[in-house]
Each structure stands twice: as structure tokens, then as C-alpha cells.
Amino acid sequence: MIKTLSSHGNSAALIIDKPILELLEITINTPLKIITDGKSIIISPVKEPDREERFQSALEKVNSNHGETLQKLGE
């Protein structure tokens, strides 16, 4: 699918068709994460806004409790 940007005030907007929104379970209120690698734009719905925070917390706990063992396993 090829899309073009639309003017929206001083910004540009991308219109996402309803079938794509439904497929990804995105509504007008769904937060979207926008990242780029310098060549492409990747837009993803954020289903659980605190998921990254919970993951980092769990990772820190595992490293705190088992970091030395994991380090030895990696050698």
C-alpha cells in the first residue's frame, strides 16, 4: 500500500485505513510508539504502556540475584 502525507496545521499526518486499524486493534485512543532507523518509520501500538518498565524491573531482580552465576555461564 502506498500512502501520502496530508497537511495538518504545521505538521504532516498519515491516514491509516480502517481495516489496518481493526487488524492491529488500534483505536483513536491507542498510544502509538514511533521509531526510526534513519531510513524507515516503524509505528507500533502500545498495548501495555508499563510493560517495558516491568521487564526492566524483572531483569534487574534476576541480575541482582543471579548475575554472578549468569556471568560464569557466559564464560
C-alpha positions in Angstrom: 0.0 0.0 0.0 1.4 3.4 -1.0 0.2 6.4 1.1 1.0 10.1 1.0 1.0 12.5 3.9 -1.7 15.1 4.4 -1.3 18.6 5.8 -2.4 19.0 9.4 -1.7 22.5 10.6 2.1 22.9 10.6 2.6 19.2 10.7 2.0 16.2 8.4 -0.4 13.4 9.1 -0.6 9.8 7.8 -4.2 8.5 7.4 -4.4 4.8 8.4 -7.2 2.9 6.8 -9.9 1.3 9.0 -9.1 -2.3 8.0 -5.5 -1.8 9.2 -6.7 -0.2 12.5 -9.0 -3.1 13.0 -6.4 -5.7 12.2 -4.0 -4.2 14.8 -6.7 -3.5 17.3 -5.9 0.2 17.2 -8.4 2.8 18.2 -8.2 6.6 18.2 -7.1 6.4 21.9 -4.4 3.7 21.4 -0.9 5.0 22.2 1.5 4.5 19.3 5.2 4.1 19.5 7.1 5.7 16.6 10.7 4.7 16.0 13.1 5.1 13.1 16.4 3.6 12.0 17.2 6.7 9.9 15.6 5.2 6.7 12.2 3.8 7.8 9.5 4.8 10.2 8.0 2.0 12.4 4.7 2.7 14.1 3.5 0.1 16.6 0.5 0.1 19.0 1.5 0.1 22.7 -0.8 -2.5 24.3 0.7 -2.3 27.8 2.4 1.0 28.5 4.1 -0.2 31.6 5.4 -3.5 30.0 8.9 -2.2 29.4 9.1 -0.9 33.0 8.0 -4.2 34.4 10.5 -6.0 32.1 13.4 -3.8 33.3 12.4 -4.3 36.9 12.4 -8.1 36.5 15.7 -8.1 34.6 17.3 -6.1 37.4 16.0 -8.5 40.0 17.3 -11.5 38.1 20.7 -9.9 37.6 20.8 -8.9 41.3 20.1 -12.4 42.5 21.9 -14.4 39.8 24.2 -12.1 38.0 27.4 -13.8 39.1 26.1 -17.2 38.1 25.0 -15.9 34.7 28.4 -14.2 34.2 30.2 -17.5 34.9 27.8 -19.4 32.5 28.7 -16.8 29.8 32.4 -17.6 30.0 
